[in-house]
Amino acid sequence: MLTVSHVTRRFGQKAAVDDISFSIEGPAFVGIIGRSGAGKSTFLRMMNRLTEATSGEIHVAGREILGLQGAARRQWQSQCAMIFQQFNLVPRLDVASNVLHGLLNRRPTLSTLFNIWSDADILRALEILDRLGIAEQAPKRAEALSGGQQQRVAIARALMQDPQIILADEPIASLDPMNAQVVMDTLKRINVEDGRMVIANLHTLDTARRYCDRVIGMRDGRIVFDGTPDQLSAGVARDIYGADASFNEASTSTALPSDHAPDRAYAERMLA
Ligand SMILES: Nc1ncnc2c1ncn2[C@@H]1O[C@H](COP(=O)(O)OP(=O)(O)OP(=O)(O)O)[C@@H](O)[C@H]1O
């Protein structure tokens, strides 16, 4: 269904994503892991056409999507909804309107600007909120909700687009563990119940292991691991995060050697 072929994105001399290729069959839940700067966000943003690729092709259901322009590009963007770490809601707007903004690419700008929605659209937004367990929040301003609730609103907005693929860029990085679990459970439900592909950049290994069918590890713009969660051994994780052999997932920062401290501290956080 999805084939990524030799995709590269350069910023000046630096390749943020460096000639990556992989395929995904069917509605899998795929996690992308890697240290900060590995190229995870750049890849998701290229898929969604928020960032242009320097070279390469991405085929989805036989259609090349990196070359799409104008209306076709916007249509693709609504078929592959994006969820961000910082939710990207309109804070002062009520929850239901935020969800309805998922239709942005599918209707005239003026209607969106003046918040004019059909009864059918409003009903659908409320049904989605109900499905995600936050229907009672519909009239509240988005900014009044907890982080976990806001991320569920962002997922509801994504579902409003009825996307084939959901791209989630560090969807739980700003959440406490309990809210993180609710959000990941929600994404998993959507993946399993609706058959929508989910590709999520994740910052903790245990989340990748728990929720993903497949994990892709990136380092310096390249894919250095592509396998199932049970193939993701501590040694493989060390390679991905650039930590040395003294490293293990249960280690604490005090157990780490002090040279290259920032890198190790980062790797430790990832491995925790
Ligand atoms: N717009 C840009 N201009 C210049 N360099 C960029 C730009 N966007 C990303 N980069 C660089 O590309 C590399 C990959 O960044 P990217 O954000 O994709 O990594 P990441 O794995 O998502 O990291 P993080 O987890 O911190 O978001 C980094 O070196 C980053 O500085």
The ligand as an SDF file (V2000), in Angstrom:
LIG
                    3D

 31 33  0  0  0  0  0  0  0  0999 V2000
   13.7150   23.6310    8.1140 N   0  0  0  0  0  0  0  0  0  0  0  0
   14.9480   23.1610    8.3920 C   0  0  0  0  0  0  0  0  0  0  0  0
   16.0410   23.8500    8.0390 N   0  0  0  0  0  0  0  0  0  0  0  0
   17.2840   23.3730    8.2810 C   0  0  0  0  0  0  0  0  0  0  0  0
   17.5340   22.2010    8.8980 N   0  0  0  0  0  0  0  0  0  0  0  0
   16.4680   21.4760    9.2760 C   0  0  0  0  0  0  0  0  0  0  0  0
   15.1280   21.9040    9.0470 C   0  0  0  0  0  0  0  0  0  0  0  0
   14.2690   20.9590    9.5380 N   0  0  0  0  0  0  0  0  0  0  0  0
   15.0500   19.9920   10.0470 C   0  0  0  0  0  0  0  0  0  0  0  0
   16.3580   20.2950    9.8970 N   0  0  0  0  0  0  0  0  0  0  0  0
   17.5010   19.4750   10.3260 C   0  0  0  0  0  0  0  0  0  0  0  0
   17.3050   18.1620    9.8250 O   0  0  0  0  0  0  0  0  0  0  0  0
   17.7190   17.2050   10.7820 C   0  0  0  0  0  0  0  0  0  0  0  0
   16.5580   16.2540   11.0770 C   0  0  0  0  0  0  0  0  0  0  0  0
   15.5590   16.9780   11.8170 O   0  0  0  0  0  0  0  0  0  0  0  0
   14.1750   16.3210   12.2430 P   0  0  0  0  0  0  0  0  0  0  0  0
   13.3850   17.3770   12.9370 O   0  0  0  0  0  0  0  0  0  0  0  0
   13.5730   15.6420   11.0930 O   0  0  0  0  0  0  0  0  0  0  0  0
   14.6690   15.2220   13.2810 O   0  0  0  0  0  0  0  0  0  0  0  0
   13.8120   14.3880   14.3320 P   0  0  0  0  0  0  0  0  0  0  0  0
   14.3480   13.0170   14.2910 O   0  0  0  0  0  0  0  0  0  0  0  0
   12.3680   14.5810   14.0620 O   0  0  0  0  0  0  0  0  0  0  0  0
   14.2110   15.0880   15.6890 O   0  0  0  0  0  0  0  0  0  0  0  0
   13.2640   15.5260   16.9270 P   0  0  0  0  0  0  0  0  0  0  0  0
   12.9070   14.2570   17.6160 O   0  0  0  0  0  0  0  0  0  0  0  0
   14.1490   16.4130   17.7370 O   0  0  0  0  0  0  0  0  0  0  0  0
   12.1050   16.2470   16.3150 O   0  0  0  0  0  0  0  0  0  0  0  0
   18.2060   17.9780   11.9940 C   0  0  0  0  0  0  0  0  0  0  0  0
   19.6080   18.1090   11.9090 O   0  0  0  0  0  0  0  0  0  0  0  0
   17.5530   19.3220   11.8320 C   0  0  0  0  0  0  0  0  0  0  0  0
   18.3300   20.3270   12.4090 O   0  0  0  0  0  0  0  0  0  0  0  0
  1  2  1  0
  2  3  1  0
  2  7  2  0
  3  4  2  0
  4  5  1  0
  5  6  2  0
  6  7  1  0
  6 10  1  0
  7  8  1  0
  8  9  2  0
  9 10  1  0
 10 11  1  0
 11 12  1  0
 11 30  1  0
 12 13  1  0
 13 14  1  0
 13 28  1  0
 14 15  1  0
 15 16  1  0
 16 17  2  0
 16 18  1  0
 16 19  1  0
 19 20  1  0
 20 21  2  0
 20 22  1  0
 20 23  1  0
 23 24  1  0
 24 25  2  0
 24 26  1  0
 24 27  1  0
 28 29  1  0
 28 30  1  0
 30 31  1  0
M  END
$$$$
